[in-house]
Amino acid sequence: MMSMFTTVFGLSPLVFLPGAGSELYRGVGAIVLFGLLFATLVTLTFLPTLLVTLLNFNRRNAGLISRPAFIQPKYQELKLSLRTAFSCPSCDCRTI
């Protein structure tokens, strides 16, 4: 955050203050300045939300978070059918 602030404050005069010769560098400065601000905004808002969503998705698939009621019975039936399909009939051990 500190390096972003120093870069933004260093580029602000180049972008916002008119002066002799600043016409050439104003476009590049504006692209870098607003790109840095947008990247910081995405980093602070979108990426944490995406991380929490993916972690909850992984926990739900691992069985740590309960599934909604309309999915639970079908999931249990599938789990039971997989266990019986891959169990050894002679010693009743499960391979999965």
C-alpha angles and dihedrals in degrees: 000000000000093000090049091052093049091048093048093047091046094050096042096081090048091054104034106032118072118221144144110301095005092112091079096051100035094085094049091044092051092050093049094043098049092038090055092048092049093047090051091049091050091046093051099042116019102038097053089048091050091048093052091047093051093045091051089048091052093046091049091051091047090054096246093118118048117248123236114277095250092056099041100077094048090047092051091049091051092048091050093047091050091051093051092044093054100037122111110243095207101053103013093235121148122228095198 
